[in-house]
């Protein structure tokens, strides 16, 4: 399996992510991503695949949880 890119996002890109008509993801790599909802809320999540099933864990809402804190909580980053 090829290595995945890590630490793609910057704090400036995270702060500047604007809401759209539908929720969307901005990936940081290695399973960590930021979900931006239409109402402007931003959530840190971590994607896990175990036994061929996908699930995700939330680390909290941005800016309460910063990019560096989300990376520290993520097991692969």
mmJSON file of the N, C-alpha and C atoms, coordinates in Angstrom:
{"data_MODEL":{"atom_site":{
"group_PDB":["ATOM","ATOM","ATOM","ATOM","ATOM","ATOM","ATOM","ATOM","ATOM","ATOM","ATOM","ATOM","ATOM","ATOM","ATOM","ATOM","ATOM","ATOM","ATOM","ATOM","ATOM","ATOM","ATOM","ATOM","ATOM","ATOM","ATOM","ATOM","ATOM","ATOM","ATOM","ATOM","ATOM","ATOM","ATOM","ATOM","ATOM","ATOM","ATOM","ATOM","ATOM","ATOM","ATOM","ATOM","ATOM","ATOM","ATOM","ATOM","ATOM","ATOM","ATOM","ATOM","ATOM","ATOM","ATOM","ATOM","ATOM","ATOM","ATOM","ATOM","ATOM","ATOM","ATOM","ATOM","ATOM","ATOM","ATOM","ATOM","ATOM","ATOM","ATOM","ATOM","ATOM","ATOM","ATOM","ATOM","ATOM","ATOM","ATOM","ATOM","ATOM","ATOM","ATOM","ATOM","ATOM","ATOM","ATOM","ATOM","ATOM","ATOM","ATOM","ATOM","ATOM","ATOM","ATOM","ATOM","ATOM","ATOM","ATOM","ATOM","ATOM","ATOM","ATOM","ATOM","ATOM","ATOM","ATOM","ATOM","ATOM","ATOM","ATOM","ATOM","ATOM","ATOM","ATOM","ATOM","ATOM","ATOM","ATOM","ATOM","ATOM","ATOM","ATOM","ATOM","ATOM","ATOM","ATOM","ATOM","ATOM","ATOM","ATOM","ATOM","ATOM","ATOM","ATOM","ATOM","ATOM","ATOM","ATOM","ATOM","ATOM","ATOM","ATOM","ATOM","ATOM","ATOM","ATOM","ATOM","ATOM","ATOM","ATOM","ATOM","ATOM","ATOM","ATOM","ATOM","ATOM","ATOM","ATOM","ATOM","ATOM","ATOM","ATOM","ATOM","ATOM","ATOM","ATOM","ATOM","ATOM","ATOM","ATOM","ATOM","ATOM","ATOM","ATOM","ATOM","ATOM","ATOM","ATOM","ATOM","ATOM","ATOM","ATOM","ATOM","ATOM","ATOM","ATOM","ATOM","ATOM","ATOM","ATOM","ATOM","ATOM","ATOM","ATOM","ATOM","ATOM","ATOM","ATOM","ATOM","ATOM","ATOM","ATOM","ATOM","ATOM","ATOM","ATOM","ATOM","ATOM","ATOM","ATOM","ATOM","ATOM","ATOM","ATOM","ATOM","ATOM","ATOM","ATOM","ATOM","ATOM","ATOM","ATOM","ATOM","ATOM","ATOM","ATOM","ATOM","ATOM","ATOM","ATOM"],
"id":[1,2,3,4,5,6,7,8,9,10,11,12,13,14,15,16,17,18,19,20,21,22,23,24,25,26,27,28,29,30,31,32,33,34,35,36,37,38,39,40,41,42,43,44,45,46,47,48,49,50,51,52,53,54,55,56,57,58,59,60,61,62,63,64,65,66,67,68,69,70,71,72,73,74,75,76,77,78,79,80,81,82,83,84,85,86,87,88,89,90,91,92,93,94,95,96,97,98,99,100,101,102,103,104,105,106,107,108,109,110,111,112,113,114,115,116,117,118,119,120,121,122,123,124,125,126,127,128,129,130,131,132,133,134,135,136,137,138,139,140,141,142,143,144,145,146,147,148,149,150,151,152,153,154,155,156,157,158,159,160,161,162,163,164,165,166,167,168,169,170,171,172,173,174,175,176,177,178,179,180,181,182,183,184,185,186,187,188,189,190,191,192,193,194,195,196,197,198,199,200,201,202,203,204,205,206,207,208,209,210,211,212,213,214,215,216,217,218,219,220,221,222,223,224,225,226,227,228,229,230,231],
"type_symbol":["N","C","C","N","C","C","N","C","C","N","C","C","N","C","C","N","C","C","N","C","C","N","C","C","N","C","C","N","C","C","N","C","C","N","C","C","N","C","C","N","C","C","N","C","C","N","C","C","N","C","C","N","C","C","N","C","C","N","C","C","N","C","C","N","C","C","N","C","C","N","C","C","N","C","C","N","C","C","N","C","C","N","C","C","N","C","C","N","C","C","N","C","C","N","C","C","N","C","C","N","C","C","N","C","C","N","C","C","N","C","C","N","C","C","N","C","C","N","C","C","N","C","C","N","C","C","N","C","C","N","C","C","N","C","C","N","C","C","N","C","C","N","C","C","N","C","C","N","C","C","N","C","C","N","C","C","N","C","C","N","C","C","N","C","C","N","C","C","N","C","C","N","C","C","N","C","C","N","C","C","N","C","C","N","C","C","N","C","C","N","C","C","N","C","C","N","C","C","N","C","C","N","C","C","N","C","C","N","C","C","N","C","C","N","C","C","N","C","C","N","C","C","N","C","C","N","C","C","N","C","C"],
"label_atom_id":["N","CA","C","N","CA","C","N","CA","C","N","CA","C","N","CA","C","N","CA","C","N","CA","C","N","CA","C","N","CA","C","N","CA","C","N","CA","C","N","CA","C","N","CA","C","N","CA","C","N","CA","C","N","CA","C","N","CA","C","N","CA","C","N","CA","C","N","CA","C","N","CA","C","N","CA","C","N","CA","C","N","CA","C","N","CA","C","N","CA","C","N","CA","C","N","CA","C","N","CA","C","N","CA","C","N","CA","C","N","CA","C","N","CA","C","N","CA","C","N","CA","C","N","CA","C","N","CA","C","N","CA","C","N","CA","C","N","CA","C","N","CA","C","N","CA","C","N","CA","C","N","CA","C","N","CA","C","N","CA","C","N","CA","C","N","CA","C","N","CA","C","N","CA","C","N","CA","C","N","CA","C","N","CA","C","N","CA","C","N","CA","C","N","CA","C","N","CA","C","N","CA","C","N","CA","C","N","CA","C","N","CA","C","N","CA","C","N","CA","C","N","CA","C","N","CA","C","N","CA","C","N","CA","C","N","CA","C","N","CA","C","N","CA","C","N","CA","C","N","CA","C","N","CA","C","N","CA","C","N","CA","C","N","CA","C","N","CA","C"],
"label_alt_id":[null,null,null,null,null,null,null,null,null,null,null,null,null,null,null,null,null,null,null,null,null,null,null,null,null,null,null,null,null,null,null,null,null,null,null,null,null,null,null,null,null,null,null,null,null,null,null,null,null,null,null,null,null,null,null,null,null,null,null,null,null,null,null,null,null,null,null,null,null,null,null,null,null,null,null,null,null,null,null,null,null,null,null,null,null,null,null,null,null,null,null,null,null,null,null,null,null,null,null,null,null,null,null,null,null,null,null,null,null,null,null,null,null,null,null,null,null,null,null,null,null,null,null,null,null,null,null,null,null,null,null,null,null,null,null,null,null,null,null,null,null,null,null,null,null,null,null,null,null,null,null,null,null,null,null,null,null,null,null,null,null,null,null,null,null,null,null,null,null,null,null,null,null,null,null,null,null,null,null,null,null,null,null,null,null,null,null,null,null,null,null,null,null,null,null,null,null,null,null,null,null,null,null,null,null,null,null,null,null,null,null,null,null,null,null,null,null,null,null,null,null,null,null,null,null,null,null,null,null,null,null],
"label_comp_id":["UNK","UNK","UNK","UNK","UNK","UNK","UNK","UNK","UNK","UNK","UNK","UNK","UNK","UNK","UNK","UNK","UNK","UNK","UNK","UNK","UNK","UNK","UNK","UNK","UNK","UNK","UNK","UNK","UNK","UNK","UNK","UNK","UNK","UNK","UNK","UNK","UNK","UNK","UNK","UNK","UNK","UNK","UNK","UNK","UNK","UNK","UNK","UNK","UNK","UNK","UNK","UNK","UNK","UNK","UNK","UNK","UNK","UNK","UNK","UNK","UNK","UNK","UNK","UNK","UNK","UNK","UNK","UNK","UNK","UNK","UNK","UNK","UNK","UNK","UNK","UNK","UNK","UNK","UNK","UNK","UNK","UNK","UNK","UNK","UNK","UNK","UNK","UNK","UNK","UNK","UNK","UNK","UNK","UNK","UNK","UNK","UNK","UNK","UNK","UNK","UNK","UNK","UNK","UNK","UNK","UNK","UNK","UNK","UNK","UNK","UNK","UNK","UNK","UNK","UNK","UNK","UNK","UNK","UNK","UNK","UNK","UNK","UNK","UNK","UNK","UNK","UNK","UNK","UNK","UNK","UNK","UNK","UNK","UNK","UNK","UNK","UNK","UNK","UNK","UNK","UNK","UNK","UNK","UNK","UNK","UNK","UNK","UNK","UNK","UNK","UNK","UNK","UNK","UNK","UNK","UNK","UNK","UNK","UNK","UNK","UNK","UNK","UNK","UNK","UNK","UNK","UNK","UNK","UNK","UNK","UNK","UNK","UNK","UNK","UNK","UNK","UNK","UNK","UNK","UNK","UNK","UNK","UNK","UNK","UNK","UNK","UNK","UNK","UNK","UNK","UNK","UNK","UNK","UNK","UNK","UNK","UNK","UNK","UNK","UNK","UNK","UNK","UNK","UNK","UNK","UNK","UNK","UNK","UNK","UNK","UNK","UNK","UNK","UNK","UNK","UNK","UNK","UNK","UNK","UNK","UNK","UNK","UNK","UNK","UNK","UNK","UNK","UNK","UNK","UNK","UNK"],
"label_asym_id":["A","A","A","A","A","A","A","A","A","A","A","A","A","A","A","A","A","A","A","A","A","A","A","A","A","A","A","A","A","A","A","A","A","A","A","A","A","A","A","A","A","A","A","A","A","A","A","A","A","A","A","A","A","A","A","A","A","A","A","A","A","A","A","A","A","A","A","A","A","A","A","A","A","A","A","A","A","A","A","A","A","A","A","A","A","A","A","A","A","A","A","A","A","A","A","A","A","A","A","A","A","A","A","A","A","A","A","A","A","A","A","A","A","A","A","A","A","A","A","A","A","A","A","A","A","A","A","A","A","A","A","A","A","A","A","A","A","A","A","A","A","A","A","A","A","A","A","A","A","A","A","A","A","A","A","A","A","A","A","A","A","A","A","A","A","A","A","A","A","A","A","A","A","A","A","A","A","A","A","A","A","A","A","A","A","A","A","A","A","A","A","A","A","A","A","A","A","A","A","A","A","A","A","A","A","A","A","A","A","A","A","A","A","A","A","A","A","A","A","A","A","A","A","A","A","A","A","A","A","A","A"],
"label_entity_id":["1","1","1","1","1","1","1","1","1","1","1","1","1","1","1","1","1","1","1","1","1","1","1","1","1","1","1","1","1","1","1","1","1","1","1","1","1","1","1","1","1","1","1","1","1","1","1","1","1","1","1","1","1","1","1","1","1","1","1","1","1","1","1","1","1","1","1","1","1","1","1","1","1","1","1","1","1","1","1","1","1","1","1","1","1","1","1","1","1","1","1","1","1","1","1","1","1","1","1","1","1","1","1","1","1","1","1","1","1","1","1","1","1","1","1","1","1","1","1","1","1","1","1","1","1","1","1","1","1","1","1","1","1","1","1","1","1","1","1","1","1","1","1","1","1","1","1","1","1","1","1","1","1","1","1","1","1","1","1","1","1","1","1","1","1","1","1","1","1","1","1","1","1","1","1","1","1","1","1","1","1","1","1","1","1","1","1","1","1","1","1","1","1","1","1","1","1","1","1","1","1","1","1","1","1","1","1","1","1","1","1","1","1","1","1","1","1","1","1","1","1","1","1","1","1","1","1","1","1","1","1"],
"label_seq_id":[1,1,1,2,2,2,3,3,3,4,4,4,5,5,5,6,6,6,7,7,7,8,8,8,9,9,9,10,10,10,11,11,11,12,12,12,13,13,13,14,14,14,15,15,15,16,16,16,17,17,17,18,18,18,19,19,19,20,20,20,21,21,21,22,22,22,23,23,23,24,24,24,25,25,25,26,26,26,27,27,27,28,28,28,29,29,29,30,30,30,31,31,31,32,32,32,33,33,33,34,34,34,35,35,35,36,36,36,37,37,37,38,38,38,39,39,39,40,40,40,41,41,41,42,42,42,43,43,43,44,44,44,45,45,45,46,46,46,47,47,47,48,48,48,49,49,49,50,50,50,51,51,51,52,52,52,53,53,53,54,54,54,55,55,55,56,56,56,57,57,57,58,58,58,59,59,59,60,60,60,61,61,61,62,62,62,63,63,63,64,64,64,65,65,65,66,66,66,67,67,67,68,68,68,69,69,69,70,70,70,71,71,71,72,72,72,73,73,73,74,74,74,75,75,75,76,76,76,77,77,77],
"pdbx_PDB_ins_code":[null,null,null,null,null,null,null,null,null,null,null,null,null,null,null,null,null,null,null,null,null,null,null,null,null,null,null,null,null,null,null,null,null,null,null,null,null,null,null,null,null,null,null,null,null,null,null,null,null,null,null,null,null,null,null,null,null,null,null,null,null,null,null,null,null,null,null,null,null,null,null,null,null,null,null,null,null,null,null,null,null,null,null,null,null,null,null,null,null,null,null,null,null,null,null,null,null,null,null,null,null,null,null,null,null,null,null,null,null,null,null,null,null,null,null,null,null,null,null,null,null,null,null,null,null,null,null,null,null,null,null,null,null,null,null,null,null,null,null,null,null,null,null,null,null,null,null,null,null,null,null,null,null,null,null,null,null,null,null,null,null,null,null,null,null,null,null,null,null,null,null,null,null,null,null,null,null,null,null,null,null,null,null,null,null,null,null,null,null,null,null,null,null,null,null,null,null,null,null,null,null,null,null,null,null,null,null,null,null,null,null,null,null,null,null,null,null,null,null,null,null,null,null,null,null,null,null,null,null,null,null],
"Cartn_x":[0.844,0.0,0.895,0.656,1.51,1.272,2.293,2.119,1.163,0.423,-0.515,0.137,-0.301,0.212,-0.303,0.517,0.137,0.373,-0.382,-0.221,-0.332,-1.374,-1.622,-2.178,-3.036,-3.69,-2.761,-3.043,-2.384,-3.464,-3.055,-4.016,-4.795,-4.127,-4.78,-5.85,-5.56,-6.531,-7.719,-7.456,-8.511,-9.439,-8.847,-9.627,-10.419,-9.86,-10.484,-11.474,-11.693,-12.654,-14.059,-14.706,-16.024,-17.132,-18.308,-19.437,-19.949,-20.498,-21.098,-22.544,-23.216,-24.608,-24.75,-23.76,-23.761,-22.515,-22.57,-21.379,-20.306,-19.044,-17.926,-16.752,-15.761,-14.594,-13.346,-12.463,-11.13,-10.16,-9.387,-8.53,-7.153,-6.672,-5.329,-4.386,-4.917,-4.105,-4.142,-3.833,-3.773,-5.085,-6.226,-7.526,-8.142,-7.377,-7.888,-8.496,-9.694,-10.321,-11.217,-11.516,-12.38,-13.665,-14.809,-16.108,-16.641,-16.979,-17.549,-19.013,-19.907,-21.346,-21.891,-23.06,-23.654,-23.915,-24.138,-24.389,-23.101,-21.938,-20.663,-19.895,-20.502,-19.79,-18.711,-17.608,-16.483,-16.155,-16.075,-15.825,-14.597,-13.742,-12.616,-13.098,-12.746,-13.1,-11.906,-11.914,-10.876,-11.548,-11.153,-11.747,-10.966,-11.707,-11.104,-11.826,-11.074,-11.654,-11.16,-12.098,-11.76,-12.716,-12.173,-12.952,-13.883,-13.343,-14.054,-15.253,-15.29,-16.35,-15.721,-16.337,-15.817,-16.605,-15.888,-16.499,-15.625,-16.136,-15.328,-15.555,-14.542,-14.586,-14.423,-15.173,-15.088,-14.158,-13.325,-12.433,-12.96,-14.032,-14.601,-14.716,-15.224,-15.522,-14.355,-14.079,-13.073,-13.735,-13.175,-11.798,-11.529,-12.521,-12.268,-11.135,-11.102,-10.018,-9.225,-7.991,-7.153,-6.608,-5.998,-5.394,-4.321,-3.466,-2.396,-2.964,-4.037,-4.668,-5.311,-5.964,-6.58,-5.516,-4.39,-3.294,-2.735,-2.647,-2.135,-3.079,-4.383,-5.381,-5.439,-5.117,-5.19,-4.07,-4.394,-3.357,-2.341,-2.647,-1.749,-1.003,-1.393,-0.755,0.482],
"Cartn_y":[-1.174,0.0,1.245,2.198,3.391,4.29,5.038,5.932,7.065,7.527,8.625,9.948,10.998,12.332,12.757,13.494,13.95,15.44,16.042,17.453,18.347,18.143,18.91,20.293,20.373,21.629,22.563,23.853,24.85,25.489,26.166,26.836,27.9,28.574,29.6,28.988,27.842,27.166,26.658,26.179,25.704,26.845,27.952,29.115,29.701,29.66,30.28,29.416,28.172,27.295,27.857,28.153,28.781,27.749,27.977,27.058,27.132,26.016,25.911,25.446,25.169,24.718,23.371,22.504,21.185,21.069,20.182,19.962,19.289,19.586,19.003,18.775,18.008,17.653,18.308,18.698,19.172,18.236,17.502,16.456,16.988,16.452,16.766,15.6,14.46,13.281,12.293,11.046,9.951,9.785,10.079,9.848,11.042,12.093,13.272,14.244,14.763,15.735,16.683,17.804,18.836,18.851,18.736,18.802,20.218,20.849,22.191,22.065,22.479,22.368,23.667,23.616,24.821,25.946,25.613,26.644,27.264,26.814,27.393,26.623,25.594,24.801,23.961,23.79,22.998,21.945,20.682,19.559,18.782,18.423,17.533,16.1,15.284,13.871,13.036,11.785,10.835,9.592,9.19,8.053,6.783,5.719,4.431,3.345,2.407,1.231,0.015,-0.752,-1.932,-3.05,-4.196,-5.359,-5.0,-4.249,-3.84,-2.93,-2.301,-1.352,-0.007,1.047,2.4,3.103,3.804,4.63,5.851,6.827,8.014,8.462,9.101,9.616,11.123,11.822,13.275,13.711,14.724,15.29,16.589,17.11,18.352,19.408,20.541,21.628,22.607,23.059,24.087,25.43,26.371,26.541,26.08,25.461,24.958,23.936,23.108,22.152,22.641,23.026,23.571,22.449,22.837,21.877,21.055,21.678,20.946,19.998,20.399,19.506,18.313,18.527,17.418,16.447,16.971,16.095,15.293,15.926,15.227,14.099,14.304,13.282,12.151,12.445,11.463,10.438,9.152,8.136,8.014,8.452,8.249,9.507,10.652,11.903,12.225],
"Cartn_z":[0.0,0.0,0.0,-0.913,-0.964,0.234,0.656,1.787,1.437,2.426,2.197,2.562,1.896,2.206,3.571,4.286,5.625,5.752,6.653,6.98,5.75,4.984,3.768,4.096,5.101,5.458,6.226,6.102,6.938,7.81,8.852,9.727,8.948,8.033,7.214,6.304,5.69,4.828,5.643,6.844,7.722,8.124,8.503,8.919,7.757,6.548,5.395,4.646,5.064,4.38,4.554,3.439,3.45,3.242,3.847,3.636,2.201,1.743,0.408,0.572,-0.534,-0.492,0.209,0.057,0.699,1.566,2.558,3.372,2.523,2.84,2.102,3.039,2.557,3.357,2.791,3.689,3.324,4.037,3.272,3.842,4.242,5.372,5.838,5.582,5.258,4.99,6.129,5.821,6.794,7.558,6.906,7.522,8.219,8.464,9.159,8.147,8.452,7.573,8.356,7.718,8.289,7.477,8.158,7.497,7.66,6.546,6.578,6.192,7.09,6.868,6.28,5.634,5.04,6.04,7.3,8.313,8.856,8.36,8.755,9.815,10.416,11.417,10.758,11.473,10.993,12.042,11.622,12.514,12.074,13.033,12.757,12.866,11.883,11.913,11.464,11.87,11.496,10.929,9.727,9.022,9.326,9.659,9.981,9.188,8.626,7.989,8.766,9.292,10.076,9.659,9.333,8.914,7.76,6.792,5.579,5.854,7.01,7.331,7.665,7.148,7.353,8.455,9.293,10.325,10.526,11.238,11.516,12.945,13.498,14.856,14.809,15.633,15.667,16.794,16.516,17.522,18.087,17.523,18.027,16.952,17.357,16.434,16.353,15.126,14.909,15.161,15.836,16.289,17.72,18.386,19.745,19.746,18.713,18.513,17.306,17.53,16.458,15.577,14.472,13.559,14.259,15.02,15.711,16.773,17.453,18.429,17.75,16.617,15.876,15.382,14.911,14.483,15.649,16.826,17.999,18.436,18.274,18.643,17.626,16.383,15.315,15.49,15.447,15.672,14.538,13.318,12.194,11.766,12.229,11.776,12.587],
"occupancy":[1.0,1.0,1.0,1.0,1.0,1.0,1.0,1.0,1.0,1.0,1.0,1.0,1.0,1.0,1.0,1.0,1.0,1.0,1.0,1.0,1.0,1.0,1.0,1.0,1.0,1.0,1.0,1.0,1.0,1.0,1.0,1.0,1.0,1.0,1.0,1.0,1.0,1.0,1.0,1.0,1.0,1.0,1.0,1.0,1.0,1.0,1.0,1.0,1.0,1.0,1.0,1.0,1.0,1.0,1.0,1.0,1.0,1.0,1.0,1.0,1.0,1.0,1.0,1.0,1.0,1.0,1.0,1.0,1.0,1.0,1.0,1.0,1.0,1.0,1.0,1.0,1.0,1.0,1.0,1.0,1.0,1.0,1.0,1.0,1.0,1.0,1.0,1.0,1.0,1.0,1.0,1.0,1.0,1.0,1.0,1.0,1.0,1.0,1.0,1.0,1.0,1.0,1.0,1.0,1.0,1.0,1.0,1.0,1.0,1.0,1.0,1.0,1.0,1.0,1.0,1.0,1.0,1.0,1.0,1.0,1.0,1.0,1.0,1.0,1.0,1.0,1.0,1.0,1.0,1.0,1.0,1.0,1.0,1.0,1.0,1.0,1.0,1.0,1.0,1.0,1.0,1.0,1.0,1.0,1.0,1.0,1.0,1.0,1.0,1.0,1.0,1.0,1.0,1.0,1.0,1.0,1.0,1.0,1.0,1.0,1.0,1.0,1.0,1.0,1.0,1.0,1.0,1.0,1.0,1.0,1.0,1.0,1.0,1.0,1.0,1.0,1.0,1.0,1.0,1.0,1.0,1.0,1.0,1.0,1.0,1.0,1.0,1.0,1.0,1.0,1.0,1.0,1.0,1.0,1.0,1.0,1.0,1.0,1.0,1.0,1.0,1.0,1.0,1.0,1.0,1.0,1.0,1.0,1.0,1.0,1.0,1.0,1.0,1.0,1.0,1.0,1.0,1.0,1.0,1.0,1.0,1.0,1.0,1.0,1.0,1.0,1.0,1.0,1.0,1.0,1.0],
"B_iso_or_equiv":[0.0,0.0,0.0,0.0,0.0,0.0,0.0,0.0,0.0,0.0,0.0,0.0,0.0,0.0,0.0,0.0,0.0,0.0,0.0,0.0,0.0,0.0,0.0,0.0,0.0,0.0,0.0,0.0,0.0,0.0,0.0,0.0,0.0,0.0,0.0,0.0,0.0,0.0,0.0,0.0,0.0,0.0,0.0,0.0,0.0,0.0,0.0,0.0,0.0,0.0,0.0,0.0,0.0,0.0,0.0,0.0,0.0,0.0,0.0,0.0,0.0,0.0,0.0,0.0,0.0,0.0,0.0,0.0,0.0,0.0,0.0,0.0,0.0,0.0,0.0,0.0,0.0,0.0,0.0,0.0,0.0,0.0,0.0,0.0,0.0,0.0,0.0,0.0,0.0,0.0,0.0,0.0,0.0,0.0,0.0,0.0,0.0,0.0,0.0,0.0,0.0,0.0,0.0,0.0,0.0,0.0,0.0,0.0,0.0,0.0,0.0,0.0,0.0,0.0,0.0,0.0,0.0,0.0,0.0,0.0,0.0,0.0,0.0,0.0,0.0,0.0,0.0,0.0,0.0,0.0,0.0,0.0,0.0,0.0,0.0,0.0,0.0,0.0,0.0,0.0,0.0,0.0,0.0,0.0,0.0,0.0,0.0,0.0,0.0,0.0,0.0,0.0,0.0,0.0,0.0,0.0,0.0,0.0,0.0,0.0,0.0,0.0,0.0,0.0,0.0,0.0,0.0,0.0,0.0,0.0,0.0,0.0,0.0,0.0,0.0,0.0,0.0,0.0,0.0,0.0,0.0,0.0,0.0,0.0,0.0,0.0,0.0,0.0,0.0,0.0,0.0,0.0,0.0,0.0,0.0,0.0,0.0,0.0,0.0,0.0,0.0,0.0,0.0,0.0,0.0,0.0,0.0,0.0,0.0,0.0,0.0,0.0,0.0,0.0,0.0,0.0,0.0,0.0,0.0,0.0,0.0,0.0,0.0,0.0,0.0,0.0,0.0,0.0,0.0,0.0,0.0],
"pdbx_formal_charge":[null,null,null,null,null,null,null,null,null,null,null,null,null,null,null,null,null,null,null,null,null,null,null,null,null,null,null,null,null,null,null,null,null,null,null,null,null,null,null,null,null,null,null,null,null,null,null,null,null,null,null,null,null,null,null,null,null,null,null,null,null,null,null,null,null,null,null,null,null,null,null,null,null,null,null,null,null,null,null,null,null,null,null,null,null,null,null,null,null,null,null,null,null,null,null,null,null,null,null,null,null,null,null,null,null,null,null,null,null,null,null,null,null,null,null,null,null,null,null,null,null,null,null,null,null,null,null,null,null,null,null,null,null,null,null,null,null,null,null,null,null,null,null,null,null,null,null,null,null,null,null,null,null,null,null,null,null,null,null,null,null,null,null,null,null,null,null,null,null,null,null,null,null,null,null,null,null,null,null,null,null,null,null,null,null,null,null,null,null,null,null,null,null,null,null,null,null,null,null,null,null,null,null,null,null,null,null,null,null,null,null,null,null,null,null,null,null,null,null,null,null,null,null,null,null,null,null,null,null,null,null],
"auth_seq_id":[1,1,1,2,2,2,3,3,3,4,4,4,5,5,5,6,6,6,7,7,7,8,8,8,9,9,9,10,10,10,11,11,11,12,12,12,13,13,13,14,14,14,15,15,15,16,16,16,17,17,17,18,18,18,19,19,19,20,20,20,21,21,21,22,22,22,23,23,23,24,24,24,25,25,25,26,26,26,27,27,27,28,28,28,29,29,29,30,30,30,31,31,31,32,32,32,33,33,33,34,34,34,35,35,35,36,36,36,37,37,37,38,38,38,39,39,39,40,40,40,41,41,41,42,42,42,43,43,43,44,44,44,45,45,45,46,46,46,47,47,47,48,48,48,49,49,49,50,50,50,51,51,51,52,52,52,53,53,53,54,54,54,55,55,55,56,56,56,57,57,57,58,58,58,59,59,59,60,60,60,61,61,61,62,62,62,63,63,63,64,64,64,65,65,65,66,66,66,67,67,67,68,68,68,69,69,69,70,70,70,71,71,71,72,72,72,73,73,73,74,74,74,75,75,75,76,76,76,77,77,77],
"auth_comp_id":["UNK","UNK","UNK","UNK","UNK","UNK","UNK","UNK","UNK","UNK","UNK","UNK","UNK","UNK","UNK","UNK","UNK","UNK","UNK","UNK","UNK","UNK","UNK","UNK","UNK","UNK","UNK","UNK","UNK","UNK","UNK","UNK","UNK","UNK","UNK","UNK","UNK","UNK","UNK","UNK","UNK","UNK","UNK","UNK","UNK","UNK","UNK","UNK","UNK","UNK","UNK","UNK","UNK","UNK","UNK","UNK","UNK","UNK","UNK","UNK","UNK","UNK","UNK","UNK","UNK","UNK","UNK","UNK","UNK","UNK","UNK","UNK","UNK","UNK","UNK","UNK","UNK","UNK","UNK","UNK","UNK","UNK","UNK","UNK","UNK","UNK","UNK","UNK","UNK","UNK","UNK","UNK","UNK","UNK","UNK","UNK","UNK","UNK","UNK","UNK","UNK","UNK","UNK","UNK","UNK","UNK","UNK","UNK","UNK","UNK","UNK","UNK","UNK","UNK","UNK","UNK","UNK","UNK","UNK","UNK","UNK","UNK","UNK","UNK","UNK","UNK","UNK","UNK","UNK","UNK","UNK","UNK","UNK","UNK","UNK","UNK","UNK","UNK","UNK","UNK","UNK","UNK","UNK","UNK","UNK","UNK","UNK","UNK","UNK","UNK","UNK","UNK","UNK","UNK","UNK","UNK","UNK","UNK","UNK","UNK","UNK","UNK","UNK","UNK","UNK","UNK","UNK","UNK","UNK","UNK","UNK","UNK","UNK","UNK","UNK","UNK","UNK","UNK","UNK","UNK","UNK","UNK","UNK","UNK","UNK","UNK","UNK","UNK","UNK","UNK","UNK","UNK","UNK","UNK","UNK","UNK","UNK","UNK","UNK","UNK","UNK","UNK","UNK","UNK","UNK","UNK","UNK","UNK","UNK","UNK","UNK","UNK","UNK","UNK","UNK","UNK","UNK","UNK","UNK","UNK","UNK","UNK","UNK","UNK","UNK","UNK","UNK","UNK","UNK","UNK","UNK"],
"auth_asym_id":["A","A","A","A","A","A","A","A","A","A","A","A","A","A","A","A","A","A","A","A","A","A","A","A","A","A","A","A","A","A","A","A","A","A","A","A","A","A","A","A","A","A","A","A","A","A","A","A","A","A","A","A","A","A","A","A","A","A","A","A","A","A","A","A","A","A","A","A","A","A","A","A","A","A","A","A","A","A","A","A","A","A","A","A","A","A","A","A","A","A","A","A","A","A","A","A","A","A","A","A","A","A","A","A","A","A","A","A","A","A","A","A","A","A","A","A","A","A","A","A","A","A","A","A","A","A","A","A","A","A","A","A","A","A","A","A","A","A","A","A","A","A","A","A","A","A","A","A","A","A","A","A","A","A","A","A","A","A","A","A","A","A","A","A","A","A","A","A","A","A","A","A","A","A","A","A","A","A","A","A","A","A","A","A","A","A","A","A","A","A","A","A","A","A","A","A","A","A","A","A","A","A","A","A","A","A","A","A","A","A","A","A","A","A","A","A","A","A","A","A","A","A","A","A","A","A","A","A","A","A","A"],
"auth_atom_id":["N","CA","C","N","CA","C","N","CA","C","N","CA","C","N","CA","C","N","CA","C","N","CA","C","N","CA","C","N","CA","C","N","CA","C","N","CA","C","N","CA","C","N","CA","C","N","CA","C","N","CA","C","N","CA","C","N","CA","C","N","CA","C","N","CA","C","N","CA","C","N","CA","C","N","CA","C","N","CA","C","N","CA","C","N","CA","C","N","CA","C","N","CA","C","N","CA","C","N","CA","C","N","CA","C","N","CA","C","N","CA","C","N","CA","C","N","CA","C","N","CA","C","N","CA","C","N","CA","C","N","CA","C","N","CA","C","N","CA","C","N","CA","C","N","CA","C","N","CA","C","N","CA","C","N","CA","C","N","CA","C","N","CA","C","N","CA","C","N","CA","C","N","CA","C","N","CA","C","N","CA","C","N","CA","C","N","CA","C","N","CA","C","N","CA","C","N","CA","C","N","CA","C","N","CA","C","N","CA","C","N","CA","C","N","CA","C","N","CA","C","N","CA","C","N","CA","C","N","CA","C","N","CA","C","N","CA","C","N","CA","C","N","CA","C","N","CA","C","N","CA","C","N","CA","C","N","CA","C","N","CA","C","N","CA","C","N","CA","C"],
"pdbx_PDB_model_num":[1,1,1,1,1,1,1,1,1,1,1,1,1,1,1,1,1,1,1,1,1,1,1,1,1,1,1,1,1,1,1,1,1,1,1,1,1,1,1,1,1,1,1,1,1,1,1,1,1,1,1,1,1,1,1,1,1,1,1,1,1,1,1,1,1,1,1,1,1,1,1,1,1,1,1,1,1,1,1,1,1,1,1,1,1,1,1,1,1,1,1,1,1,1,1,1,1,1,1,1,1,1,1,1,1,1,1,1,1,1,1,1,1,1,1,1,1,1,1,1,1,1,1,1,1,1,1,1,1,1,1,1,1,1,1,1,1,1,1,1,1,1,1,1,1,1,1,1,1,1,1,1,1,1,1,1,1,1,1,1,1,1,1,1,1,1,1,1,1,1,1,1,1,1,1,1,1,1,1,1,1,1,1,1,1,1,1,1,1,1,1,1,1,1,1,1,1,1,1,1,1,1,1,1,1,1,1,1,1,1,1,1,1,1,1,1,1,1,1,1,1,1,1,1,1,1,1,1,1,1,1]
}}}
